Amino acid sequence: MSGIPADRSPDSTLALLRDGYRFVTNRCERYGGDAFRTRLLLTPTICLRGRAGTELFYDEELLQRHGAAPTRVQRTLLGRGGVQGLDGPAHRRRKAMLMSVMTPAGIQRLVRLFADEWRARIPAWERADRVVLYDEVGLLLTRAVCAWAGVPLAEPEVARRAADLHHMIETPVTVGPRYWRGRWARLRAERWLGGIIERERIGLLPAPDGSALRIVAEHRDADDELLPRRTAAVELLNLLRPTVAVDRYVVFAALALHEHPAWRERVRAGEAETEQFVQEVRRFYPFFPMAAARVRRPFEWQGQHFPRGRRVLLDLYATNHHPDLWPEPGRFRPERFADWSGDPNSFVPQGGGEHWTGHRCAGEWLTIALMKEAVTLLTSAMRYDVPQQDLTLSLRRMPALPASRFVLDGVRRTA
């Protein structure tokens, strides 16, 4: 068969688990291209990387999201009935709902809430022998995003809700007890938020005007019906869960500041340097590895027939490390973003394409703003030491995280 080469293994599931973020890159380098055919969980799959692959992947005339995400991903990370699995007008209407809370004023409000939580926590860090940054930032983001969204959250609940959000994020590609923790976490979270949405709808818990809770609870799809309670909970989680996942990026930013200390002073110098630093953290470090789609209608691409229903994966990490798009991709060089063109199909840490109507993450601008605030807090609001610890970042773990989750000690406030 001509066209895109086929992987040699009859099924590559175990190779994906073994190679992690390097799975697609290793095979593209082996076959000398940016695409290959394989089977994952016995399902025929075409894997893509690079700019051309990204453009194809986000062509809504050829590819769709309905039915694309594996069941285990829906049952943990994404939920069922959410915006990620919609196409066409239904997707655009639902995406517009999510984007309506991503105004500059809304983003800045969440950033202020996050910064206030961080600064209020510093005295406790000063008294602690050690601070695990990943654990702490997850709690700060959980408090901040719930307050921002209008979701009531009592202090005794914070750790439990943050843990459930983390389980959803960490378990889609796991097996055994870890996977089931993710499934139960999603069920608990959907029941929790479903109950809050129902109380808002009947007036027992009036949400603030413009809050995410009110917007989601009162949203009507094209048939002018309110979203089913569970679907509304999934969409509200689509605002809460990705925001809490920013704690990984904050840890990566702290790791980059530790490993490239010259940038501590540079990010203090101004907005442009902070922006470049944050964007390079998003490019360099591994976040979510892939996005999934299915072929809407048969077509030919690069000499390869794509039959209707074929699963297609776009490797986000491999695209952000493509040597034709990013010279010396294995080097951490924030200055590369000083003259970046802004091409949405070459830089895809949270998906490619267009924000408002496409499938690029609705919360990307929010992610960048939170990361910039975290970098400012790490470099200007406090001083700290980084003790001896295991900062190994395994590319076999998806999503990745330093082994020690980044430990601080000797925390002290700055004037």
C-alpha positions in Angstrom: 0.0 0.0 0.0 1.5 3.4 -1.0 1.3 6.6 0.9 1.9 6.9 4.7 4.1 4.2 6.0 2.8 1.5 8.4 4.3 0.8 11.8 5.9 -2.6 11.9 4.0 -3.8 15.0 0.6 -5.3 14.6 -0.5 -3.2 17.6 1.4 -0.4 19.1 -0.5 0.1 22.4 2.4 -1.3 24.5 4.9 0.8 22.6 2.9 3.9 23.3 2.9 3.1 27.0 6.6 2.4 26.9 7.7 5.4 24.8 5.2 7.9 26.1 5.7 11.4 24.6 8.4 10.0 22.3 6.1 7.5 20.6 5.2 9.5 17.5 8.5 11.3 17.2 10.5 8.0 17.3 8.4 6.5 14.5 8.3 9.6 12.4 12.1 9.7 12.6 12.3 6.0 11.8 10.1 6.3 8.7 11.4 9.7 7.5 8.1 11.7 7.6 5.4 13.3 9.7 2.8 10.6 9.6 2.4 6.8 10.0 -0.3 4.2 10.3 -0.6 1.8 13.2 -3.1 0.1 15.5 -3.8 1.3 19.0 -6.1 -0.8 21.2 -6.5 -2.8 18.0 -8.1 0.2 16.3 -6.5 1.4 13.0 -5.1 4.8 13.6 -3.1 7.4 11.6 -0.7 9.5 13.7 0.4 13.0 12.6 2.8 15.7 13.7 3.9 19.0 12.2 2.3 22.0 10.6 0.7 20.2 7.6 -0.6 17.5 9.9 -2.1 20.1 12.2 -3.8 21.9 9.3 -5.3 18.6 8.2 -6.4 17.6 11.7 -8.4 20.8 12.2 -10.1 20.7 8.8 -13.7 20.3 9.9 -14.8 19.3 6.4 -12.6 16.2 6.6 -12.3 15.3 10.3 -14.8 15.3 13.2 -14.5 15.0 16.9 -17.7 13.0 17.5 -16.8 9.5 18.6 -13.1 10.2 18.4 -11.9 10.1 22.0 -11.4 6.7 23.4 -14.0 5.6 26.0 -11.5 5.5 28.8 -10.6 9.2 28.1 -14.2 10.2 28.1 -14.8 8.3 31.4 -11.9 10.1 33.1 -10.6 13.3 31.5 -13.3 14.6 29.2 -16.7 13.3 30.3 -19.5 12.5 27.9 -21.5 15.1 25.9 -19.0 17.9 26.3 -17.7 20.4 23.7 -14.7 18.3 22.8 -17.0 15.7 21.1 -19.1 18.1 19.1 -18.9 19.3 15.5 -20.3 22.0 13.3 -23.0 24.4 14.5 -23.5 22.5 17.8 -19.8 22.8 18.6 -19.7 26.5 17.6 -22.6 27.3 19.8 -21.2 25.4 22.8 -17.7 26.8 22.3 -19.2 30.4 22.2 -20.7 29.7 25.6 -17.2 28.7 27.1 -15.5 31.6 25.3 -17.9 34.1 26.7 -16.3 33.8 30.1 -12.8 34.3 28.7 -13.0 38.1 28.5 -10.0 40.2 29.4 -11.8 41.3 32.6 -12.8 37.8 33.5 -9.3 36.5 33.0 -7.8 39.2 35.1 -10.3 38.6 37.9 -9.2 34.9 38.1 -5.6 35.9 38.0 -6.2 38.3 40.9 -7.9 35.6 42.9 -5.0 33.2 42.3 -2.4 35.8 43.3 -4.4 36.6 46.4 -4.5 33.0 47.4 -0.8 32.6 46.7 0.2 35.6 48.8 -2.0 34.6 51.6 -0.3 31.2 51.7 3.3 32.4 51.8 3.3 32.8 55.7 2.4 29.1 56.0 5.1 28.2 53.6 7.6 30.2 55.7 6.7 28.1 58.7 6.9 24.8 56.9 10.0 22.6 56.7 9.3 21.8 53.0 6.7 22.9 50.5 5.7 20.6 47.6 4.8 23.2 45.0 2.6 21.0 42.8 0.4 20.1 45.7 0.1 23.6 47.0 -0.6 25.3 43.6 -3.3 22.7 42.9 -5.1 23.8 46.0 -4.6 27.5 45.3 -6.1 27.0 41.8 -9.0 25.0 43.0 -10.0 27.7 45.5 -9.5 30.5 43.0 -11.3 28.9 40.0 -14.3 27.9 42.1 -14.6 31.4 43.5 -14.3 32.8 40.0 -16.8 30.4 38.5 -19.4 31.1 41.3 -19.1 27.5 42.6 -19.5 27.3 46.4 -16.6 25.5 48.0 -16.2 25.2 51.7 -12.6 25.0 53.0 -13.0 21.4 54.3 -13.9 20.4 50.7 -10.9 21.9 48.9 -8.4 19.1 49.2 -11.1 16.5 48.2 -12.2 18.4 45.1 -8.6 19.2 44.1 -7.7 15.5 44.4 -10.7 14.5 42.2 -9.7 17.0 39.5 -6.1 15.7 39.6 -7.3 12.1 39.3 -9.3 12.9 36.2 -6.2 14.5 34.6 -3.7 11.8 35.6 -5.5 8.6 34.8 -6.7 8.3 31.2 -3.8 6.2 30.1 -3.4 4.2 33.3 -4.7 0.8 34.2 -5.9 -1.0 37.3 -6.7 0.9 40.5 -5.3 4.3 39.2 -7.7 4.2 36.3 -10.7 3.4 38.5 -9.7 6.3 40.8 -10.1 8.6 37.8 -13.5 7.1 36.9 -14.9 7.5 40.4 -13.4 11.0 40.6 -15.3 12.1 37.5 -18.6 10.5 38.7 -18.2 12.3 42.1 -17.4 15.7 40.4 -20.3 15.4 38.0 -22.7 14.6 40.8 -21.3 17.5 42.9 -21.6 20.1 40.1 -24.8 18.7 38.8 -26.4 19.3 42.2 -25.1 22.9 42.2 -26.4 23.5 38.7 -29.8 22.2 39.7 -30.0 24.4 42.8 -29.0 27.4 40.6 -31.7 26.7 38.1 -34.5 26.5 40.8 -33.3 29.6 42.6 -31.9 28.0 45.7 -28.3 29.0 44.8 -28.4 32.2 42.7 -25.1 32.6 40.9 -23.5 36.0 40.2 -24.3 37.6 36.9 -21.7 36.7 34.3 -20.3 33.8 36.4 -19.4 30.6 34.7 -21.9 28.7 36.9 -24.8 30.9 35.7 -23.7 30.9 32.0 -23.5 27.1 31.9 -26.6 26.5 34.0 -28.7 28.8 31.8 -27.2 27.9 28.4 -29.6 26.7 25.8 -28.5 24.7 22.8 -30.0 25.0 19.3 -33.3 23.3 20.3 -33.7 26.0 23.0 -33.5 23.4 25.7 -31.3 23.7 28.8 -28.4 21.4 28.8 -29.1 18.1 30.6 -27.9 18.3 34.2 -25.0 15.9 33.6 -23.9 17.7 30.4 -23.9 21.0 32.1 -21.7 19.5 34.9 -19.3 18.2 32.2 -19.1 21.7 30.7 -18.5 23.4 34.0 -15.8 20.8 34.7 -14.3 21.9 31.3 -13.6 25.2 32.9 -12.5 24.0 36.4 -10.4 21.0 35.4 -8.1 22.6 32.8 -7.6 25.6 35.1 -6.4 23.3 37.9 -4.2 21.5 35.4 -2.2 24.7 35.1 -0.4 23.6 38.3 1.7 21.4 36.1 2.8 24.4 33.9 3.5 26.3 37.1 5.8 23.5 38.3 7.5 23.4 34.9 8.0 27.2 35.1 9.6 26.8 38.5 11.8 24.0 37.1 12.9 26.2 34.2 13.8 29.0 36.6 15.8 26.6 38.6 17.6 25.1 35.6 18.1 28.4 33.8 18.7 30.9 36.6 19.6 33.7 34.3 16.0 34.0 33.4 15.0 34.9 36.9 16.4 38.4 36.4 15.2 38.6 32.8 11.5 37.9 33.7 11.8 40.7 36.2 12.9 43.0 33.5 9.5 43.3 31.7 6.4 41.9 30.2 8.0 40.8 26.9 10.6 38.6 28.6 7.9 37.0 30.9 5.8 36.3 27.8 8.7 34.7 26.0 9.6 32.6 29.0 6.1 31.3 29.6 5.6 30.4 25.9 8.8 28.5 25.9 7.8 26.6 29.0 4.6 25.6 27.2 6.5 24.6 24.1 9.4 22.8 25.8 7.8 20.8 28.6 5.3 17.9 28.0 1.7 18.7 28.8 -1.1 16.6 27.3 0.3 14.5 24.5 -2.3 14.0 21.8 -5.7 15.0 20.4 -8.0 12.6 18.6 -10.4 12.9 15.6 -12.2 10.6 13.1 -12.5 10.9 9.4 -15.8 12.5 8.5 -15.7 11.6 4.8 -13.2 9.6 2.7 -10.3 11.6 1.2 -6.7 11.3 -0.1 -3.8 13.1 1.6 -0.1 12.6 0.8 -0.9 9.6 -1.3 -2.8 7.9 1.5 -6.5 7.0 1.5 -8.3 8.1 4.7 -11.5 5.9 5.0 -14.6 7.2 6.7 -14.4 6.6 10.5 -10.6 6.1 10.7 -9.1 7.5 13.9 -6.5 10.2 13.5 -4.2 11.4 16.3 -2.3 14.7 16.3 0.8 14.6 18.5 1.0 18.0 20.3 4.4 17.3 21.9 6.0 16.1 18.7 4.7 19.2 16.8 6.1 21.5 19.5 9.5 19.7 19.1 9.5 19.4 15.3 13.0 20.5 14.1 11.6 22.1 11.0 9.4 24.3 13.0 11.6 24.9 16.1 15.3 24.9 15.5 17.2 23.1 18.3 13.9 21.9 19.8 15.6 20.2 22.7 17.1 23.5 23.9 15.2 25.8 26.3 15.4 29.1 24.5 12.6 31.6 25.3 14.1 34.2 23.0 12.8 32.2 20.1 9.4 33.8 20.8 10.7 37.3 20.4 9.9 37.2 16.7 7.4 34.3 16.6 4.9 34.7 13.8 2.0 33.5 15.9 1.2 30.6 13.6 -1.5 28.6 15.4 -0.6 25.4 13.5 3.1 25.2 14.5 2.6 25.9 18.3 0.0 23.6 19.7 0.5 23.0 23.5 -3.3 23.2 24.0 -4.4 22.2 20.5 -4.2 24.0 17.2 -6.5 26.0 14.9 -8.7 28.9 16.0 -10.0 29.7 19.4 -13.5 31.0 18.8 -15.0 28.4 16.5 -12.3 25.7 16.3 -11.1 23.1 18.8 -8.2 25.0 20.2 -8.5 25.1 24.0 -10.9 27.8 25.2 -8.7 28.4 28.3 -5.4 29.0 26.6 -5.3 32.7 27.2 -6.3 32.1 30.8 -3.4 29.5 31.1 -0.9 32.0 29.8 -2.1 34.8 32.2 -2.0 32.4 35.2 1.5 31.2 34.3 2.8 34.8 33.9 1.4 35.7 37.3 3.0 32.6 38.9 6.4 33.4 37.4 6.1 36.9 38.8 5.2 35.6 42.2 8.1 33.1 42.2 10.6 35.7 41.2 9.3 38.9 43.0 6.9 38.0 45.8 9.1 35.4 47.6 12.5 33.9 47.9 13.1 30.2 48.4 15.7 27.4 48.2 15.5 24.3 46.1 16.9 21.4 48.2 18.3 18.2 46.8 15.5 16.2 45.2 14.6 14.0 42.3 13.7 16.4 39.5 13.7 13.7 36.8 11.0 14.3 34.2 10.1 11.0 32.7 8.6 11.2 29.2 7.0 7.8 29.7 4.6 9.3 32.2 1.6 11.0 30.6 0.9 13.6 31.7 4.4 14.3 32.9 5.6 15.8 36.2 9.0 16.0 38.0 9.4 13.0 40.3 9.6 15.2 43.4 6.7 17.5 42.3 9.2 20.3 43.0 10.0 20.9 46.6 10.9 24.3 48.1 12.3 25.2 51.5 13.5 28.3 53.2 10.6 30.3 51.8 10.5 34.0 52.8 8.5 36.9 51.7 10.2 39.8 49.8 9.4 43.4 50.6 
